[in-house]
Amino acid sequence: MIRIRDIDHVVLRVADLPAMLDFYCGVLGCRVERRQDELGLVQLRAGRSLIDLVTVTGRLGVAGGAAPGRTGRNMDHLCVRLEAFDAAAIVEFLAAHGVAAGELASRYGAEGEGPSFYVSDPEGNTVELKGPPTAPPAG
């Protein structure tokens, strides 16, 4: 039987690696864990998971076709579970980094219903910032 615990990693094909590193490391607090420049791959630590950034011009990225953009994406969204969730503080922090937070809403996730915002990274990928559950998952 297969039992999934949580997200291991997400791979994003990127056109502007410095902007993406600034967003994921500088704004969201990830850190570079491993680089394989010969492949065009940078792996970021995001809590217990990884976010892999693959440059569209690198050895791995070329195989994926056209670069991501507003009209063609490689993913719907990535959801990251935050340790603490102070909505006002998050909005203020994001604004200080030039990032607009979407509407605060209660959404269902792996741990149940809870607060979240959607934001966009520099290449138009949607990232959901999710807080702790306010209700346990059904079932």
DSSP file with accessible surface (Angstrom, degrees, kcal/mol):
  #  RESIDUE AA STRUCTURE BP1 BP2  ACC     N-H-->O    O-->H-N    N-H-->O    O-->H-N    TCO  KAPPA ALPHA  PHI   PSI    X-CA   Y-CA   Z-CA
    1    1 A M              0   0  206      0, 0.0     2,-0.5     0, 0.0     0, 0.0   0.000 360.0 360.0 360.0 141.2    0.0    0.0    0.0
    2    2 A I        -     0   0  153      2,-0.0     2,-0.4     0, 0.0     0, 0.0  -0.844 360.0-176.5 -97.8 129.3    1.2    3.5   -0.8
    3    3 A R        -     0   0  210     -2,-0.5     2,-0.4     0, 0.0     0, 0.0  -0.961  13.2-151.3-129.5 113.3    0.8    6.1    2.0
    4    4 A I        -     0   0  150     -2,-0.4     3,-0.1     1,-0.2    -2,-0.0  -0.706  12.4-176.4 -86.8 129.3    1.8    9.7    1.2
    5    5 A R        -     0   0  184     -2,-0.4     2,-0.3     1,-0.4    -1,-0.2   0.893  60.7 -45.0 -88.3 -53.6    3.0   11.7    4.2
    6    6 A D  S    S-     0   0   48     42,-0.1    -1,-0.4     0, 0.0     2,-0.3  -0.946  79.8 -52.2-164.0-178.1    3.5   15.1    2.6
    7    7 A I        -     0   0   83     -2,-0.3     3,-0.1     1,-0.2    41,-0.0  -0.519  39.3-169.8 -70.9 130.3    5.0   16.8   -0.4
    8    8 A D        -     0   0  108      1,-0.3    42,-2.4    -2,-0.3     2,-0.3   0.927  64.1 -28.4 -82.9 -54.4    8.6   15.7   -1.1
    9    9 A H  E     -a   50   0A  86     40,-0.2     2,-0.4    42,-0.0    -1,-0.3  -0.989  46.2-146.5-158.9 160.6    9.5   18.2   -3.8
   10   10 A V  E     -a   51   0A  29     40,-1.5    42,-3.2    -2,-0.3     2,-0.5  -0.987  18.0-145.2-128.3 139.1    8.0   20.3   -6.6
   11   11 A V  E     -a   52   0A  69     -2,-0.4     2,-0.4    40,-0.2    42,-0.2  -0.937  14.3-171.9-111.0 125.9   10.0   21.1   -9.7
   12   12 A L  E     -a   53   0A   1     40,-3.1    42,-2.9    -2,-0.5     2,-0.5  -0.963  18.7-140.4-115.5 130.4    9.5   24.5  -11.4
   13   13 A R  E     -a   54   0A  27     -2,-0.4     2,-0.3    40,-0.2    42,-0.2  -0.788  32.1-166.4 -84.8 129.9   11.0   25.3  -14.8
   14   14 A V  E     -a   55   0A   0     40,-2.9    42,-2.5    -2,-0.5    43,-0.3  -0.926  33.0-168.5-128.1 147.1   12.3   28.9  -14.6
   15   15 A A  S    S+     0   0   64     -2,-0.3     2,-0.6     1,-0.2    -1,-0.1   0.753  90.3  40.7 -97.8 -32.5   13.4   31.7  -17.0
   16   16 A D     >  +     0   0   82      1,-0.2     4,-2.1     2,-0.1    -1,-0.2  -0.774  64.7 177.8-122.1  85.2   14.9   34.1  -14.4
   17   17 A L  H  > S+     0   0   28     -2,-0.6     4,-2.9     1,-0.2     5,-0.3   0.897  78.3  53.6 -57.8 -46.0   16.8   32.1  -11.8
   18   18 A P  H  > S+     0   0   95      0, 0.0     4,-2.4     0, 0.0    -1,-0.2   0.920 110.6  47.2 -58.4 -41.9   18.0   35.2   -9.7
   19   19 A A  H  > S+     0   0   27      2,-0.2     4,-2.2     1,-0.2    -2,-0.2   0.906 113.3  48.6 -65.0 -39.3   14.5   36.6   -9.4
   20   20 A M  H  X S+     0   0    0     -4,-2.1     4,-2.9     2,-0.2     5,-0.3   0.907 111.1  49.7 -68.8 -39.5   13.1   33.2   -8.4
   21   21 A L  H  X>S+     0   0   31     -4,-2.9     4,-2.6     1,-0.2     5,-0.9   0.918 110.0  51.7 -63.9 -40.8   15.9   32.7   -5.8
   22   22 A D  I  X>S+     0   0  111     -4,-2.4     5,-1.0    -5,-0.3     4,-1.0   0.929 114.6  43.2 -61.0 -43.7   15.2   36.1   -4.4
   23   23 A F  I  X>S+     0   0    5     -4,-2.2     5,-2.2     3,-0.2     4,-1.2   0.973 120.3  38.2 -66.6 -55.8   11.5   35.3   -4.1
   24   24 A Y  I  <5S+     0   0    0     -4,-2.9     6,-2.8     3,-0.2    -2,-0.2   0.877 132.3  26.7 -70.4 -34.5   11.8   31.7   -2.7
   25   25 A C  I  X5S+     0   0   36     -4,-2.6     4,-0.8    -5,-0.3    -3,-0.2   0.915 128.5  39.0 -90.6 -51.3   14.8   32.5   -0.4
   26   26 A G  I  <<S+     0   0   39     -4,-1.0    -3,-0.2    -5,-0.9    -2,-0.1   0.851 131.8  23.0 -71.1 -36.4   14.5   36.2    0.3
   27   27 A V  I  <<S+     0   0   10     -4,-1.2    -3,-0.2    -5,-1.0    -4,-0.1   0.880 131.9  34.1 -96.7 -50.6   10.7   36.3    0.7
   28   28 A L  T  4<S-     0   0   46     -5,-2.2    -3,-0.2    -6,-0.2    -4,-0.1   0.573 102.3-120.6 -89.2  -8.0    9.5   32.8    1.6
   29   29 A G     <  +     0   0   63     -4,-0.8    -4,-0.2    -6,-0.3    -3,-0.1   0.647  58.0 146.6  84.2  14.9   12.6   31.9    3.7
   30   30 A C        -     0   0   16     -6,-2.8     2,-0.3    -7,-0.2    -1,-0.2  -0.301  34.7-144.8 -71.9 168.7   13.8   28.8    1.7
   31   31 A R  E     -B   45   0A 143     14,-1.3    14,-3.4    -5,-0.0     2,-0.4  -0.985  21.4-103.4-136.5 148.6   17.5   28.1    1.5
   32   32 A V  E     +B   44   0A  63     -2,-0.3    12,-0.2    12,-0.2     3,-0.1  -0.570  40.0 171.3 -69.1 123.0   19.7   26.7   -1.2
   33   33 A E  E     +     0   0A  81     10,-3.1     2,-0.3    -2,-0.4    11,-0.2   0.758  62.9   2.0-100.5 -35.3   20.5   23.2   -0.2
   34   34 A R  E     -B   43   0A 122      9,-1.7     9,-3.3     2,-0.0     2,-0.4  -0.989  56.9-160.8-157.4 141.3   22.2   21.9   -3.4
   35   35 A R  E     -B   42   0A 116     -2,-0.3     2,-0.3     7,-0.2     7,-0.2  -0.984  10.2-179.6-125.7 139.7   23.2   23.2   -6.8
   36   36 A Q  E >>> +B   41   0A  45      5,-3.1     5,-1.9    -2,-0.4     3,-1.8  -0.728  10.1 175.6-132.1  79.4   24.0   21.3   -9.9
   37   37 A D  G >45S+     0   0  104      1,-0.3     3,-0.5    -2,-0.3    -1,-0.1   0.803  74.8  64.7 -59.2 -31.7   24.9   24.1  -12.3
   38   38 A E  G 345S+     0   0  124      1,-0.3    21,-0.4     2,-0.1    -1,-0.3   0.755 111.5  37.7 -64.4 -21.7   25.8   21.6  -15.1
   39   39 A L  G <45S-     0   0   22     -3,-1.8    21,-1.8     2,-0.2    22,-0.5   0.524 113.3-116.3 -99.8 -12.2   22.2   20.5  -15.1
   40   40 A G  T <<5 +     0   0    9     -4,-0.8    15,-2.6    -3,-0.5     2,-0.4   0.841  69.7 140.1  76.0  35.8   20.7   24.0  -14.5
   41   41 A L  E   < +BC  36  54A  12     -5,-1.9    -5,-3.1    13,-0.2     2,-0.4  -0.940  31.5 177.8-122.4 129.8   19.3   22.8  -11.2
   42   42 A V  E     -BC  35  53A   1     11,-2.4    11,-3.2    -2,-0.4     2,-0.5  -0.998  16.3-154.6-126.5 125.3   19.1   24.5   -7.8
   43   43 A Q  E     -BC  34  52A  22     -9,-3.3   -10,-3.1    -2,-0.4    -9,-1.7  -0.893   8.7-160.3-105.2 125.9   17.4   22.7   -5.0
   44   44 A L  E     -BC  32  51A   0      7,-2.8     7,-2.1    -2,-0.5     2,-0.5  -0.861  16.6-128.6-106.9 136.9   15.8   24.8   -2.2
   45   45 A R  E     +BC  31  50A  64    -14,-3.4   -14,-1.3    -2,-0.4     2,-0.4  -0.709  26.4 178.2 -82.0 125.5   15.0   23.5    1.3
   46   46 A A  E >   - C   0  49A  23      3,-3.2     3,-2.1    -2,-0.5     2,-0.3  -0.787  61.5 -70.8-127.9  82.7   11.4   24.4    2.2
   47   47 A G  T 3  S-     0   0   65     -2,-0.4    -1,-0.2     1,-0.3    35,-0.0  -0.477 115.1 -14.8  65.8-124.5   10.8   22.9    5.6
   48   48 A R  T 3  S+     0   0  168     -2,-0.3    -1,-0.3    -3,-0.1     2,-0.2   0.473 133.3  65.7 -86.6  -2.5   10.7   19.1    5.2
   49   49 A S  E <  S- C   0  46A  24     -3,-2.1    -3,-3.2   -40,-0.0     2,-0.4  -0.616  73.5-127.7-115.2 173.8   10.3   19.5    1.4
   50   50 A L  E     -aC   9  45A  27    -42,-2.4   -40,-1.5    -5,-0.2     2,-0.5  -0.939   3.5-156.3-121.8 146.8   12.3   20.7   -1.6
   51   51 A I  E     -aC  10  44A   4     -7,-2.1    -7,-2.8    -2,-0.4     2,-0.5  -0.993  18.9-155.7-117.0 116.2   11.5   23.1   -4.3
   52   52 A D  E     -aC  11  43A  13    -42,-3.2   -40,-3.1    -2,-0.5     2,-0.6  -0.835   2.6-158.8 -95.5 129.0   13.7   22.4   -7.4
   53   53 A L  E     -aC  12  42A   0    -11,-3.2   -11,-2.4    -2,-0.5     2,-0.5  -0.942   9.1-172.1-107.1 120.5   14.3   25.3   -9.8
   54   54 A V  E     -aC  13  41A   9    -42,-2.9   -40,-2.9    -2,-0.6   -13,-0.2  -0.965  21.7-129.8-116.1 118.4   15.3   24.1  -13.2
   55   55 A T  E >   -a   14   0A  24    -15,-2.6     3,-1.3    -2,-0.5     6,-0.6  -0.456  12.5-132.6 -68.8 139.5   16.5   26.8  -15.7
   56   56 A V  T 3  S+     0   0   26    -42,-2.5    -1,-0.1     1,-0.3     9,-0.1   0.701 107.9  49.2 -66.9 -16.9   14.7   26.5  -19.1
   57   57 A T  T 3  S+     0   0  125    -43,-0.3    -1,-0.3     4,-0.1   -17,-0.1   0.496  94.8  95.9 -98.6  -5.2   18.1   26.8  -20.8
   58   58 A G  S <> S-     0   0   12     -3,-1.3     4,-2.4   -18,-0.2     5,-0.2  -0.253  93.7 -95.2 -80.7 172.2   19.8   24.2  -18.7
   59   59 A R  T  4 S+     0   0  175    -21,-0.4     4,-0.5     1,-0.2   -19,-0.1   0.874 125.2  37.6 -56.6 -41.1   20.3   20.5  -19.6
   60   60 A L  T >4 S+     0   0   81    -21,-1.8     3,-0.6     1,-0.1     4,-0.3   0.902 116.1  51.9 -77.0 -41.7   17.2   19.4  -17.7
   61   61 A G  G >4 S+     0   0    1     -6,-0.6     3,-1.7   -22,-0.5     4,-0.2   0.814  95.8  66.7 -69.0 -32.2   15.0   22.4  -18.6
   62   62 A V  G >< S+     0   0   93     -4,-2.4     3,-1.4     1,-0.3    -1,-0.2   0.863  93.3  62.5 -58.6 -33.2   15.5   22.3  -22.4
   63   63 A A  G <  S+     0   0   94     -3,-0.6    -1,-0.3    -4,-0.5    -2,-0.2   0.706  92.7  66.3 -67.3 -16.9   13.6   19.0  -22.4
   64   64 A G  G <  S-     0   0   43     -3,-1.7    -1,-0.3    -4,-0.3     2,-0.2   0.468  97.1-135.7 -88.2  -1.3   10.5   20.7  -21.1
   65   65 A G    <   +     0   0   49     -3,-1.4    -1,-0.3    -4,-0.2     0, 0.0  -0.572  61.2  20.5  89.0-147.4    9.8   22.9  -24.2
   66   66 A A  S    S-     0   0   89     -2,-0.2     3,-0.1     1,-0.1     0, 0.0  -0.111  87.3 -94.9 -61.9 155.8    8.8   26.6  -24.0
   67   67 A A        -     0   0   53      1,-0.1    -1,-0.1   -52,-0.0   -53,-0.1  -0.305  45.2 -99.5 -67.9 151.5    9.5   28.7  -21.0
   68   68 A P        +     0   0   15      0, 0.0     2,-0.3     0, 0.0     5,-0.2  -0.321  56.3 148.6 -67.1 156.3    6.8   29.1  -18.4
   69   69 A G  B >   -D   72   0B  26      3,-2.2     3,-0.6    -3,-0.1    54,-0.1  -0.952  61.0 -67.2-169.9-174.0    4.7   32.3  -18.5
   70   70 A R  T 3  S+     0   0  162     -2,-0.3     3,-0.1     1,-0.2    54,-0.0   0.784 130.2  38.4 -62.4 -28.7    1.3   33.9  -17.9
   71   71 A T  T 3  S+     0   0  151      1,-0.3     2,-0.3    -3,-0.0    -1,-0.2   0.537 122.5  37.9-103.2  -5.8   -0.3   31.9  -20.7
   72   72 A G  B <   +D   69   0B  38     -3,-0.6    -3,-2.2    -5,-0.1     2,-0.3  -0.879  69.6 178.5-147.5 111.1    1.5   28.6  -20.3
   73   73 A R        -     0   0  110     -2,-0.3     3,-0.1    -5,-0.2    -3,-0.0  -0.760  31.1-146.8-113.2 161.8    2.3   27.1  -16.9
   74   74 A N  S    S+     0   0   75     -2,-0.3     2,-0.3     1,-0.2   -63,-0.1   0.397  87.3  21.1-100.6  -0.6    4.0   24.0  -15.7
   75   75 A M        -     0   0   35      1,-0.1    51,-0.3     3,-0.0    -1,-0.2  -0.978  62.6-135.7-163.7 149.2    1.9   23.8  -12.5
   76   76 A D  S    S-     0   0  128      1,-0.3    50,-0.6    -2,-0.3     2,-0.3   0.972  80.5 -39.0 -74.5 -61.3   -1.4   25.1  -11.1
   77   77 A H  E     -e  126   0C  59     48,-0.1     2,-0.4     2,-0.0    -1,-0.3  -0.982  44.3-131.0-161.5 162.4    0.0   26.0   -7.7
   78   78 A L  E     -e  127   0C   8     48,-2.1    50,-3.3    -2,-0.3     2,-0.5  -0.951  21.9-153.8-114.0 132.2    2.4   25.0   -4.9
   79   79 A C  E     -e  128   0C  41     -2,-0.4     2,-0.4    48,-0.2    50,-0.2  -0.951   9.2-171.7-112.0 126.3    1.1   25.0   -1.3
   80   80 A V  E     -e  129   0C  31     48,-2.8    50,-2.7    -2,-0.5     2,-0.5  -0.963  19.6-134.6-117.0 132.3    3.5   25.5    1.6
   81   81 A R  E     -e  130   0C  97     -2,-0.4     2,-0.3    48,-0.2    50,-0.2  -0.736  21.2-144.4 -85.7 122.5    2.3   25.0    5.2
   82   82 A L        -     0   0   42     48,-3.8     3,-0.1    -2,-0.5    47,-0.0  -0.647  10.0-137.1 -87.4 147.9    3.6   27.8    7.4
   83   83 A E  S    S+     0   0  182     -2,-0.3     2,-0.3     1,-0.2    -1,-0.1   0.915  92.0  20.2 -67.3 -45.6    4.6   27.2   11.0
   84   84 A A        -     0   0   79     47,-0.1     2,-0.4     2,-0.0    -1,-0.2  -0.931  69.0-157.8-124.9 151.2    2.8   30.3   12.3
   85   85 A F        +     0   0   38     -2,-0.3     2,-0.7    -3,-0.1     3,-0.1  -0.793  22.2 160.1-138.5  92.3    0.0   32.2   10.6
   86   86 A D     >  -     0   0  102     -2,-0.4     4,-2.6     1,-0.2     5,-0.2  -0.922  24.9-160.4-108.0 100.6   -0.5   35.9   11.7
   87   87 A A  H  > S+     0   0   27     -2,-0.7     4,-2.6     1,-0.2     5,-0.2   0.887  86.5  47.3 -54.2 -47.8   -2.5   37.2    8.7
   88   88 A A  H  > S+     0   0   74      1,-0.2     4,-2.3     2,-0.2    -1,-0.2   0.918 113.9  47.9 -62.8 -42.4   -1.8   40.9    9.2
   89   89 A A  H  > S+     0   0   46      2,-0.2     4,-2.5     1,-0.2    -1,-0.2   0.890 111.5  50.9 -66.2 -37.5    1.9   40.3    9.8
   90   90 A I  H  X S+     0   0   26     -4,-2.6     4,-2.9     2,-0.2     5,-0.2   0.941 110.5  48.2 -65.5 -46.3    2.1   38.1    6.7
   91   91 A V  H  X S+     0   0   63     -4,-2.6     4,-2.6    -5,-0.2    -2,-0.2   0.930 113.6  47.9 -60.4 -43.3    0.4   40.7    4.5
   92   92 A E  H  X S+     0   0  146     -4,-2.3     4,-2.1    -5,-0.2    -1,-0.2   0.923 112.7  48.2 -63.4 -44.9    2.8   43.4    5.9
   93   93 A F  H  X S+     0   0   97     -4,-2.5     4,-0.8     2,-0.2    -2,-0.2   0.934 112.9  47.6 -61.8 -47.1    5.9   41.3    5.3
   94   94 A L  H ><>S+     0   0    3     -4,-2.9     5,-2.8     1,-0.2     3,-1.2   0.932 110.4  52.0 -61.0 -45.1    4.8   40.4    1.8
   95   95 A A  H ><5S+     0   0   66     -4,-2.6     3,-2.0     1,-0.3    -1,-0.2   0.887 103.5  58.1 -60.0 -38.1    4.1   44.1    0.9
   96   96 A A  H 3<5S+     0   0   84     -4,-2.1    -1,-0.3     1,-0.3    -2,-0.2   0.736 109.2  46.5 -64.0 -21.4    7.5   45.1    2.2
   97   97 A H  T <<5S-     0   0   85     -3,-1.2    -1,-0.3    -4,-0.8    -2,-0.2   0.194 122.5-106.3-103.4  12.3    8.9   42.7   -0.4
   98   98 A G  T < 5S+     0   0   74     -3,-2.0     2,-0.5     1,-0.2    -3,-0.2   0.741  78.2 132.1  72.8  22.9    6.7   44.0   -3.2
   99   99 A V      < -     0   0   20     -5,-2.8     2,-0.4    -6,-0.1    -1,-0.2  -0.933  48.9-142.6-112.9 126.9    4.5   40.9   -3.1
  100  100 A A        -     0   0   85     -2,-0.5    20,-0.4    20,-0.1     2,-0.4  -0.737  12.2-140.6 -89.1 130.9    0.7   41.3   -3.1
  101  101 A A        -     0   0   32     -2,-0.4    18,-0.2   -10,-0.1     3,-0.1  -0.717  15.8-135.1 -87.4 138.1   -1.3   38.8   -1.0
  102  102 A G        -     0   0   35     16,-2.7    -1,-0.1    -2,-0.4     2,-0.1  -0.039  51.5 -47.4 -73.7-170.2   -4.5   37.5   -2.4
  103  103 A E        -     0   0  153      1,-0.1     2,-0.4    14,-0.1    15,-0.3  -0.366  57.0-120.2 -65.0 133.6   -7.7   37.2   -0.4
  104  104 A L        +     0   0   80     13,-0.1     2,-0.3    -3,-0.1    13,-0.2  -0.630  49.9 159.8 -71.6 127.1   -7.5   35.6    3.0
  105  105 A A  E     -F  116   0C  26     11,-2.1    11,-2.0    -2,-0.4     2,-0.6  -0.972  46.2-108.9-146.6 160.3   -9.7   32.5    2.9
  106  106 A S  E     +F  115   0C  65     -2,-0.3     2,-0.3     9,-0.2     7,-0.1  -0.849  45.8 175.3 -91.7 123.8  -10.3   29.3    4.7
  107  107 A R  E     -F  114   0C  51      7,-3.3     7,-2.0    -2,-0.6     2,-0.3  -0.947  31.9-109.7-131.7 153.0   -9.3   26.4    2.4
  108  108 A Y  E     +F  113   0C 131     -2,-0.3     2,-0.2     5,-0.2     5,-0.2  -0.601  45.7 157.4 -83.3 136.3   -9.0   22.7    2.7
  109  109 A G  E >   -F  112   0C  18      3,-1.2     3,-1.5    -2,-0.3    -1,-0.0  -0.760  57.9 -65.6-141.6-167.5   -5.6   21.1    2.8
  110  110 A A  T 3  S+     0   0  102      1,-0.3     3,-0.1    -2,-0.2    -2,-0.0   0.771 132.7  38.7 -59.4 -30.1   -3.7   18.0    4.0
  111  111 A E  T 3  S-     0   0   88      1,-0.4    -1,-0.3    25,-0.1     2,-0.2   0.388 123.5 -92.6-102.5   1.4   -4.3   18.8    7.6
  112  112 A G  E <  S-F  109   0C   1     -3,-1.5    -3,-1.2    24,-0.2    -1,-0.4  -0.718  70.1 -17.5 120.6-170.7   -7.9   20.1    7.3
  113  113 A E  E    S+FG 108 135C  66     22,-0.6    21,-4.1    -2,-0.2    22,-1.3  -0.476  74.0 139.3 -72.8 136.7   -9.6   23.5    6.8
  114  114 A G  E     -F  107   0C   0     -7,-2.0    -7,-3.3    19,-0.3    -9,-0.1  -0.987  50.4 -68.7-169.1 171.7   -7.5   26.5    7.6
  115  115 A P  E     +F  106   0C  31      0, 0.0    16,-3.1     0, 0.0     2,-0.3  -0.348  51.1 162.4 -73.4 148.6   -6.5   30.0    6.6
  116  116 A S  E     -FH 105 130C   0    -11,-2.0   -11,-2.1    14,-0.2     2,-0.3  -0.987  25.3-152.4-160.5 159.6   -4.4   30.7    3.5
  117  117 A F  E     - H   0 129C   7     12,-1.7    12,-3.0    -2,-0.3     2,-0.4  -0.948  16.9-137.0-124.1 152.2   -3.3   33.4    1.0
  118  118 A Y  E     + H   0 128C  74     -2,-0.3   -16,-2.7   -15,-0.3     2,-0.3  -0.902  26.5 173.9-106.1 139.6   -2.3   33.0   -2.7
  119  119 A V  E     - H   0 127C   3      8,-2.3     8,-3.0    -2,-0.4     2,-0.4  -0.893  25.0-125.5-132.2 166.5    0.7   34.9   -4.0
  120  120 A S  E     - H   0 126C  58    -20,-0.4     6,-0.2    -2,-0.3   -20,-0.1  -0.944  15.7-139.2-115.7 138.4    2.5   34.9   -7.3
  121  121 A D    >   -     0   0    5      4,-2.4     3,-2.1    -2,-0.4  -101,-0.1  -0.292  44.2 -85.7 -81.9 176.3    6.2   34.3   -7.7
  122  122 A P  T 3  S+     0   0   61      0, 0.0  -102,-0.1     0, 0.0    -1,-0.1   0.699 128.9  48.4 -60.6 -17.9    8.2   36.4  -10.3
  123  123 A E  T 3  S-     0   0   25      2,-0.1  -103,-0.0   -54,-0.1  -104,-0.0   0.227 122.7 -98.3-108.8  14.8    7.3   34.0  -13.1
  124  124 A G  S <  S+     0   0    0     -3,-2.1     2,-0.2     1,-0.3   -55,-0.1   0.517  72.3 145.2  88.4   4.4    3.6   33.9  -12.4
  125  125 A N        -     0   0    3      1,-0.1    -4,-2.4   -57,-0.0     2,-0.4  -0.573  49.2-124.5 -73.5 140.1    3.4   30.6  -10.5
  126  126 A T  E     -eH  77 120C  34    -50,-0.6   -48,-2.1   -51,-0.3     2,-0.5  -0.727  25.4-169.0 -88.9 130.5    0.8   30.6   -7.8
  127  127 A V  E     -eH  78 119C   0     -8,-3.0    -8,-2.3    -2,-0.4     2,-0.5  -0.983  10.1-149.6-120.5 123.8    2.0   29.8   -4.3
  128  128 A E  E     -eH  79 118C  10    -50,-3.3   -48,-2.8    -2,-0.5     2,-0.7  -0.838   3.9-154.6 -93.3 126.6   -0.5   29.1   -1.5
  129  129 A L  E     -eH  80 117C   5    -12,-3.0   -12,-1.7    -2,-0.5     2,-0.4  -0.907  22.0-166.1-101.1 111.3    0.7   30.1    2.0
  130  130 A K  E     -eH  81 116C  11    -50,-2.7   -48,-3.8    -2,-0.7   -14,-0.2  -0.830   9.5-156.2-112.4 136.0   -1.3   27.9    4.4
  131  131 A G        -     0   0    2    -16,-3.1     3,-0.1    -2,-0.4   -48,-0.1  -0.306  41.9 -63.3 -94.5-176.3   -1.7   28.2    8.1
  132  132 A P        -     0   0   50      0, 0.0    -1,-0.2     0, 0.0   -49,-0.0  -0.237  65.1 -89.6 -68.0 156.6   -2.6   25.5   10.7
  133  133 A P        -     0   0   52      0, 0.0   -19,-0.3     0, 0.0   -20,-0.1  -0.333  24.5-165.1 -68.4 146.3   -6.0   23.8   10.5
  134  134 A T  S    S+     0   0  108    -21,-4.1   -20,-0.2     1,-0.3   -22,-0.1   0.505  84.9  25.5-101.2 -12.1   -9.0   25.1   12.2
  135  135 A A  B    S-G  113   0C  42    -22,-1.3   -22,-0.6   -24,-0.1    -1,-0.3  -0.988  90.2-108.4-147.5 143.2  -10.8   21.8   11.7
  136  136 A P        -     0   0  113      0, 0.0   -23,-0.2     0, 0.0   -24,-0.2  -0.324  47.5 -89.4 -68.9 156.7   -9.5   18.3   11.3
  137  137 A P        -     0   0   60      0, 0.0     2,-0.1     0, 0.0   -27,-0.0  -0.341  46.6-109.0 -64.2 146.9   -9.8   16.6    7.9
  138  138 A A              0   0   91      1,-0.2   -26,-0.0    -3,-0.1    -3,-0.0  -0.428 360.0 360.0 -72.8 150.9  -12.9   14.7    7.2
  139  139 A G              0   0  129     -2,-0.1    -1,-0.2     0, 0.0     0, 0.0   0.300 360.0 360.0 100.1 360.0  -12.8   10.9    7.1
